[in-house]
Each structure stands twice: as structure tokens, then as C-alpha cells.
Amino acid sequence: MAVAMASTATVRFATRPDALAIAEMSRDLVEVGLGWSWTKERILRTLRHPDTNAIVAVREADRAGFAIMKYGDEEAHLLLLAVKPAHGRRGVGSAMVEWLEASARVAGIARITLEARASNAAARSFYGRLGYAVTQWLPGYYGGRETSVRMVKPLHLERTGAA
Ligand SMILES: CC(C)(COP(=O)(O)OP(=O)(O)OC[C@H]1O[C@@H](n2cnc3c(N)ncnc32)[C@H](O)[C@@H]1OP(=O)(O)O)[C@@H](O)C(=O)NCCC(=O)NCCS
């Protein structure tokens, strides 16, 4: 499934040829200062995992960003999401979150959770604008080095048929 968004970014499922680019975006945009844990091999394992969705946003023929979400029974957890600075503030991140929320609704997921570094004002503003609220502070979350915040968005599932 590939969906062209108004922002001119196209969001699609990630495939094996995307693995190195995703790993490098994680290293350079998300894991800065924490050590590189989302290596190409880990991304490839994630792509094979049935409970996980990895997506890529393509803009101007470039992999502009990516996201990885893990699905539980009622809750989905947004593990990673990043947009390259060259494609920033053009709706690419929002397009990926909207894509993931739509897929989560189809899967009957009640809420999406994520963690962000407490110091990451851009991410907190970004997710806040998309309806995510801080529910918890987690001191020492990232390898004991940084405080993070947990953010949650309930998905209002549309019910069909007679109640
Ligand atoms: C945070 C991030 C995902 C935003 O992606 P993006 O594609 O630039 O976001 P959008 O263009 O969809 O922004 C939507 C809104 O979010 C808010 N926002 C986005 N970036 C922001 C920033 N740097 N500062 C303040 N608000 C920001 C704004 O309200 C923005 O709307 P506007 O541009 O009309 O003002 C991106 O900057 C990024 O990848 N950062 C590094 C990695 C990261 O922090 N990932 C998330 C935590 S793991």
C-alpha cells in the first residue's frame, strides 16, 4: 500500500532494500549520543517480524523519513520515527503518523504510545500537535542517561452497526 499525501510525500511499507537507509537515519537522527542499536541487521529482523510495521516516506525521490511501530492486542507502540532535516516542516512526519494511526484503527488498536527524550522539544511539540499527551516521566530511560516522556493518544474507534 502506498499513499500519496497532500504534502507530496508518499508513505509506503519498508522493504529489505530500505534497511540500511533506515538504520542510518536512526543512527543520525534518533540515536544521537546513545550508541547505534538499530543496525541494518536489526532493521532486517524487524521487517520480518509479524507484529511490527516499518514504513518509509519518499519525497522528491529521496527517503525523507521512516517509522517503526509495534502492535500489541490493544496498544501499538511507536518505536522510532524520524524525518531528515532537508525534508523537515513539510508535513512528512505528520503524514507518517497519520498513516500509522489509520492502520492501527483498522487493526482495532485502542491507543498509540511512544517515548521521546524529555529534552526533545521539537518531538514533544510535533506529537502534541498530533494529539499525543504526556502521561509519564521516565528518568534514566535511555540507557540510564536521559529522562524521557511517555506520550499517549487514544484512537477513537468508529463503531459500525447497531449498538
Ligand atoms: C520531530 C520530527 C519527526 C518532525 O517531523 P516533520 O516532518 O518536520 O514534522 P511536520 O512537518 O509534520 O510538522 C508538523 C507540526 O509539528 C510541529 N513541529 C515539527 N517540528 C518542530 C520543531 N522542530 N519545533 C517545533 N515544532 C515542530 C509543528 O507544529 C509542525 O507544524 P508547522 O510546521 O505547521 O508549524 C523531525 O523533526 C525529526 O525527525 N526529528 C528528529 C528525530 C525525532 O525527534 N524523532 C521523534 C522522537 S523518536
The ligand as an SDF file (V2000), in Angstrom:
LIG
                    3D

 48 50  0  0  0  0  0  0  0  0999 V2000
   10.1360   15.7630   15.1150 C   0  0  0  0  0  0  0  0  0  0  0  0
   10.1100   15.4120   13.6160 C   0  0  0  0  0  0  0  0  0  0  0  0
    9.6740   13.9630   13.4540 C   0  0  0  0  0  0  0  0  0  0  0  0
    9.1060   16.3260   12.8800 C   0  0  0  0  0  0  0  0  0  0  0  0
    8.9840   15.9200   11.5170 O   0  0  0  0  0  0  0  0  0  0  0  0
    8.4530   16.9430   10.3900 P   0  0  0  0  0  0  0  0  0  0  0  0
    8.2310   16.1770    9.1300 O   0  0  0  0  0  0  0  0  0  0  0  0
    9.3470   18.1110   10.3250 O   0  0  0  0  0  0  0  0  0  0  0  0
    7.0590   17.3640   11.0220 O   0  0  0  0  0  0  0  0  0  0  0  0
    5.8010   18.0850   10.2990 P   0  0  0  0  0  0  0  0  0  0  0  0
    6.2890   18.9010    9.1480 O   0  0  0  0  0  0  0  0  0  0  0  0
    4.7730   17.0480   10.0340 O   0  0  0  0  0  0  0  0  0  0  0  0
    5.3430   19.0480   11.4990 O   0  0  0  0  0  0  0  0  0  0  0  0
    4.0270   19.1330   11.9900 C   0  0  0  0  0  0  0  0  0  0  0  0
    3.9920   20.1040   13.1460 C   0  0  0  0  0  0  0  0  0  0  0  0
    4.7790   19.6150   14.2410 O   0  0  0  0  0  0  0  0  0  0  0  0
    5.4050   20.7280   14.9400 C   0  0  0  0  0  0  0  0  0  0  0  0
    6.8590   20.6870   14.7600 N   0  0  0  0  0  0  0  0  0  0  0  0
    7.5630   19.9390   13.8740 C   0  0  0  0  0  0  0  0  0  0  0  0
    8.8850   20.1680   14.0250 N   0  0  0  0  0  0  0  0  0  0  0  0
    9.0030   21.0840   15.0010 C   0  0  0  0  0  0  0  0  0  0  0  0
   10.1210   21.7470   15.5830 C   0  0  0  0  0  0  0  0  0  0  0  0
   11.3850   21.4950   15.1680 N   0  0  0  0  0  0  0  0  0  0  0  0
    9.8990   22.6410   16.5630 N   0  0  0  0  0  0  0  0  0  0  0  0
    8.6550   22.9090   16.9950 C   0  0  0  0  0  0  0  0  0  0  0  0
    7.5460   22.3240   16.4630 N   0  0  0  0  0  0  0  0  0  0  0  0
    7.7180   21.4160   15.4810 C   0  0  0  0  0  0  0  0  0  0  0  0
    4.8430   21.9710   14.2550 C   0  0  0  0  0  0  0  0  0  0  0  0
    3.6430   22.3150   14.9160 O   0  0  0  0  0  0  0  0  0  0  0  0
    4.5660   21.4660   12.8480 C   0  0  0  0  0  0  0  0  0  0  0  0
    3.6300   22.2400   12.1430 O   0  0  0  0  0  0  0  0  0  0  0  0
    4.1110   23.5710   11.3310 P   0  0  0  0  0  0  0  0  0  0  0  0
    5.3080   23.1760   10.5100 O   0  0  0  0  0  0  0  0  0  0  0  0
    2.9170   23.9290   10.5260 O   0  0  0  0  0  0  0  0  0  0  0  0
    4.4660   24.5710   12.3930 O   0  0  0  0  0  0  0  0  0  0  0  0
   11.5010   15.6330   12.9790 C   0  0  0  0  0  0  0  0  0  0  0  0
   11.9630   16.9400   13.2940 O   0  0  0  0  0  0  0  0  0  0  0  0
   12.5540   14.6410   13.4100 C   0  0  0  0  0  0  0  0  0  0  0  0
   12.6960   13.5820   12.8170 O   0  0  0  0  0  0  0  0  0  0  0  0
   13.3430   14.9630   14.4360 N   0  0  0  0  0  0  0  0  0  0  0  0
   14.4560   14.1050   14.8590 C   0  0  0  0  0  0  0  0  0  0  0  0
   14.0380   12.7220   15.3250 C   0  0  0  0  0  0  0  0  0  0  0  0
   12.9750   12.7590   16.4000 C   0  0  0  0  0  0  0  0  0  0  0  0
   12.9940   13.6180   17.2720 O   0  0  0  0  0  0  0  0  0  0  0  0
   12.0260   11.7970   16.3140 N   0  0  0  0  0  0  0  0  0  0  0  0
   10.9120   11.7240   17.2510 C   0  0  0  0  0  0  0  0  0  0  0  0
   11.2500   11.1110   18.5690 C   0  0  0  0  0  0  0  0  0  0  0  0
   11.8850    9.4620   18.3860 S   0  0  0  0  0  0  0  0  0  0  0  0
  1  2  1  0
  2  3  1  0
  2  4  1  0
  2 36  1  0
  4  5  1  0
  5  6  1  0
  6  7  2  0
  6  8  1  0
  6  9  1  0
  9 10  1  0
 10 11  2  0
 10 12  1  0
 10 13  1  0
 13 14  1  0
 14 15  1  0
 15 16  1  0
 15 30  1  0
 16 17  1  0
 17 18  1  0
 17 28  1  0
 18 19  1  0
 18 27  1  0
 19 20  2  0
 20 21  1  0
 21 22  1  0
 21 27  2  0
 22 23  1  0
 22 24  2  0
 24 25  1  0
 25 26  2  0
 26 27  1  0
 28 29  1  0
 28 30  1  0
 30 31  1  0
 31 32  1  0
 32 33  2  0
 32 34  1  0
 32 35  1  0
 36 37  1  0
 36 38  1  0
 38 39  2  0
 38 40  1  0
 40 41  1  0
 41 42  1  0
 42 43  1  0
 43 44  2  0
 43 45  1  0
 45 46  1  0
 46 47  1  0
 47 48  1  0
M  END
$$$$
